[in-house]
Amino acid sequence: MSYDQAIERLEQIVKKMEQPDIIPMDDYTKIAREATELIAFCQKHLTTLEKEINDTLAEE
């Protein structure tokens, strides 16, 4: 999964969570867990990119 795909999925989840009457409570927990995993994925991706940029700038 790419960073952009993860962000897109997170946006879908947020829209669903903003309408709690549509999501059964059992699914709400599952969706929240998925969101947490996607957030961790995105944070890791951004941290890696930041390190690569800092390394590149340090070489110059």
Secondary structure, DSSP 8 states (H G I E B T S, - for coil): --HHHHHHHHHHHHHHHT-TTTS-HHHHHHHHHHHHHHHHHHHHHHHHHHHHHHHHHHH-
